Amino acid sequence: MMKNTIVLMLVAVSVAGLSGCANMSDTQKGVGGGAAIGAGVGAAIGALTAGGHGGRSAATGAAIGGLLGAGGGYLWSQHMQKQKEAMEQATKGTGIGVSQTADNRLKLNIPADASFATNSYALRPSLKPVLDKLAATLQQNPVTSVNIIGHTDNTGSDAINNPLSVNRAKATQSYIASRGVDINRIGVDGRGSREPVADNGTVSGRAMNRRVEIFVAEPAQPQK
């Protein structure tokens, strides 16, 4: 009877964990949801096979199941922390934002004013030292992958904005690759004006929306 009660409680906890994912991104849902399910299932198995130590084995099962369920997520390692600190130093005074995302990726938010001239995908000279430093940190942590996403404001048509956003991402990719980083590690995408972070109705908002985002991720599970 006690075992069944523990199992029911653990299943309820895993379901509650999933319901808390409503406001998460797709990546966060995958990691968080997998961890919640893994913990619930692992705990249930631990409880059912516990013998006289239901609580202890349930907790152990939850821990192991949570790790397995979260597989495919990202790891914030010492390498990633050092890389973040190095990029914070390299971007001081540039207007480039450096942050750790909720799903443990390193994010560089590069406004177009710091990277490209209007309607151009030629890199500004001031951005190149930042990308040089990024390339150096990527070489120090070769298990990481990079994804570069270009964005525009809503000025002009999609026929202009969509290829411009892709070309800005590709120009950034090409420069990093020219500094010795395997280009196969660097994915690119362009979102045009589809993902604004500020009001396109204002000059300052449009400036924030014209940007390139670079995400660096270290997989939680070893690459095969």
C-alpha positions as CSV (number, residue, x, y, z in Angstrom):
1,M,0.0,0.0,0.0
2,M,2.8,2.4,0.9
3,K,4.6,1.7,-2.4
4,N,1.5,2.4,-4.4
5,T,1.0,5.7,-2.6
6,I,4.6,6.8,-3.3
7,V,4.3,5.9,-7.0
8,L,1.1,7.9,-7.3
9,M,2.7,10.9,-5.6
10,L,5.7,10.7,-7.9
11,V,3.6,10.5,-11.1
12,A,1.7,13.6,-9.8
13,V,4.9,15.4,-9.3
14,S,6.1,14.6,-12.9
15,V,2.8,15.8,-14.3
16,A,3.0,19.0,-12.3
17,G,6.5,19.5,-13.7
18,L,5.2,19.3,-17.2
19,S,2.3,21.8,-16.5
20,G,4.9,24.3,-15.5
21,C,6.3,24.3,-19.0
22,A,3.5,26.5,-20.5
23,N,5.6,29.6,-20.7
24,M,8.9,28.0,-21.7
25,S,10.6,27.9,-25.1
26,D,10.6,24.7,-27.1
27,T,14.1,23.9,-26.0
28,Q,13.3,24.5,-22.4
29,K,10.2,22.3,-22.7
30,G,12.2,19.5,-24.1
31,V,14.8,19.6,-21.3
32,G,12.5,20.4,-18.4
33,G,9.7,18.1,-19.5
34,G,12.1,15.2,-20.1
35,A,13.7,15.7,-16.7
36,A,10.2,15.8,-15.0
37,I,9.1,12.6,-16.8
38,G,12.4,10.9,-16.2
39,A,12.3,11.8,-12.5
40,G,8.8,10.5,-12.1
41,V,9.4,7.3,-13.9
42,G,12.8,6.7,-12.3
43,A,11.3,7.3,-8.9
44,A,8.4,5.0,-9.5
45,I,10.8,2.2,-10.6
46,G,13.0,2.9,-7.6
47,A,10.0,2.7,-5.2
48,L,8.7,-0.5,-6.7
49,T,12.1,-2.2,-6.5
50,A,13.1,-0.8,-3.1
51,G,12.5,-3.6,-0.8
52,G,12.4,-2.0,2.7
53,H,13.8,1.4,1.6
54,G,11.1,2.9,-0.6
55,G,11.8,6.5,0.1
56,R,15.6,6.2,-0.4
57,S,15.3,4.2,-3.6
58,A,12.6,6.5,-5.0
59,A,14.8,9.5,-4.5
60,T,17.7,7.7,-6.2
61,G,15.5,6.6,-9.0
62,A,14.3,10.2,-9.4
63,A,17.8,11.6,-9.6
64,I,18.9,9.0,-12.2
65,G,15.7,9.3,-14.2
66,G,15.9,13.1,-14.2
67,L,19.4,13.0,-15.7
68,L,18.4,10.5,-18.3
69,G,15.2,12.4,-19.1
70,A,17.1,15.6,-19.6
71,G,19.4,14.1,-22.1
72,G,19.8,16.2,-25.2
73,G,19.9,19.4,-23.2
74,Y,22.9,21.7,-22.6
75,L,25.6,21.7,-19.9
76,W,26.9,24.9,-18.3
77,S,30.5,23.7,-17.6
78,Q,33.5,25.6,-16.3
79,H,34.6,26.0,-19.9
80,M,31.3,27.7,-20.7
81,Q,31.6,30.0,-17.7
82,K,35.2,30.9,-18.7
83,Q,34.0,31.6,-22.2
84,K,31.2,33.9,-20.9
85,E,33.7,35.8,-18.8
86,A,36.1,36.1,-21.7
87,M,33.4,37.5,-24.0
88,E,32.2,39.9,-21.3
89,Q,35.7,41.4,-21.3
90,A,35.9,41.4,-25.1
91,T,32.6,43.2,-25.6
92,K,32.9,45.9,-23.0
93,G,31.7,49.2,-24.3
94,T,30.5,47.7,-27.6
95,G,26.8,47.5,-26.9
96,I,26.9,43.7,-27.4
97,G,25.1,41.7,-24.7
98,V,26.5,38.5,-23.2
99,S,24.3,36.2,-21.2
100,Q,23.6,32.7,-20.1
101,T,20.2,31.5,-21.4
102,A,17.7,29.6,-19.3
103,D,18.6,26.4,-21.2
104,N,22.4,26.9,-20.5
105,R,23.6,28.4,-23.8
106,L,25.9,31.3,-24.1
107,K,24.2,34.1,-26.0
108,L,25.8,37.1,-27.7
109,N,23.2,39.7,-28.8
110,I,24.9,41.9,-31.4
111,P,22.9,44.9,-32.5
112,A,23.3,45.8,-36.1
113,D,24.7,49.2,-35.2
114,A,27.6,47.4,-33.7
115,S,28.0,44.9,-36.6
116,F,26.6,46.0,-39.9
117,A,25.7,49.2,-41.8
118,T,22.1,49.7,-42.9
119,N,21.0,47.3,-45.6
120,S,24.5,45.7,-45.6
121,Y,25.9,42.4,-44.5
122,A,29.5,43.5,-44.6
123,L,31.0,43.2,-41.1
124,R,32.0,46.5,-39.4
125,P,35.7,46.5,-38.5
126,S,34.8,47.1,-34.8
127,L,33.1,43.7,-34.6
128,K,36.0,41.7,-35.8
129,P,38.1,41.8,-32.6
130,V,35.0,40.4,-30.7
131,L,34.6,37.6,-33.2
132,D,38.3,36.9,-33.0
133,K,38.0,36.4,-29.3
134,L,34.9,34.2,-29.7
135,A,36.8,32.1,-32.2
136,A,39.6,31.6,-29.8
137,T,37.3,30.5,-27.0
138,L,35.5,28.1,-29.4
139,Q,38.8,26.5,-30.2
140,Q,39.5,26.0,-26.5
141,N,36.1,24.2,-26.1
142,P,35.8,22.1,-29.3
143,V,32.7,20.1,-28.1
144,T,30.5,23.2,-28.4
145,S,28.3,24.0,-31.3
146,V,27.4,27.5,-32.6
147,N,24.1,28.8,-34.0
148,I,24.0,32.3,-35.6
149,I,20.6,33.9,-36.2
150,G,20.1,37.1,-38.1
151,H,17.1,39.5,-37.6
152,T,15.9,42.7,-39.1
153,D,13.3,45.3,-38.2
154,N,10.1,45.6,-40.2
155,T,11.2,48.4,-42.5
156,G,11.0,47.1,-46.1
157,S,9.5,43.9,-47.4
158,D,10.2,40.3,-46.5
159,A,11.8,39.9,-50.0
160,I,14.5,42.2,-48.7
161,N,14.6,41.4,-45.0
162,N,14.6,37.6,-45.1
163,P,17.8,37.2,-47.3
164,L,19.4,40.2,-45.5
165,S,19.0,38.4,-42.1
166,V,20.4,35.2,-43.6
167,N,23.4,36.9,-45.2
168,R,24.3,38.7,-42.0
169,A,24.4,35.4,-40.2
170,K,26.4,33.8,-43.0
171,A,28.9,36.7,-43.0
172,T,29.4,36.2,-39.3
173,Q,29.8,32.4,-39.8
174,S,32.3,32.9,-42.5
175,Y,34.4,35.2,-40.4
176,I,34.5,32.9,-37.4
177,A,35.4,30.0,-39.7
178,S,38.2,32.0,-41.2
179,R,39.7,32.2,-37.7
180,G,40.1,28.4,-37.6
181,V,36.8,27.2,-36.3
182,D,35.3,24.2,-38.2
183,I,32.4,25.7,-40.3
184,N,30.4,22.5,-39.7
185,R,30.1,23.5,-36.0
186,I,28.4,26.8,-37.0
187,G,24.7,26.7,-38.0
188,V,23.0,29.8,-39.5
189,D,19.5,31.0,-39.9
190,G,17.7,34.2,-40.7
191,R,14.3,35.2,-39.2
192,G,13.8,38.5,-41.1
193,S,11.5,40.7,-39.1
194,R,9.5,37.8,-37.6
195,E,10.9,37.8,-34.1
196,P,11.1,41.4,-32.8
197,V,12.3,42.0,-29.3
198,A,11.1,45.6,-29.2
199,D,8.5,47.9,-30.7
200,N,9.1,48.5,-34.4
201,G,7.0,51.6,-34.1
202,T,9.9,53.5,-32.5
203,V,13.5,54.3,-33.8
204,S,15.0,52.8,-30.7
205,G,12.9,49.7,-31.0
206,R,13.8,49.1,-34.6
207,A,17.5,49.5,-33.7
208,M,17.1,46.7,-31.1
209,N,15.4,44.4,-33.6
210,R,18.2,44.8,-36.1
211,R,20.5,42.3,-34.6
212,V,22.5,39.1,-34.9
213,E,22.3,36.5,-32.1
214,I,25.1,33.9,-31.5
215,F,24.3,30.9,-29.4
216,V,27.1,28.6,-28.1
217,A,26.0,25.3,-26.6
218,E,27.8,22.4,-24.9
219,P,25.7,19.2,-25.1
220,A,24.9,17.6,-21.8
221,Q,25.5,14.2,-23.4
222,P,28.7,13.2,-25.2
223,Q,28.6,13.4,-29.0
224,K,28.5,10.0,-30.7
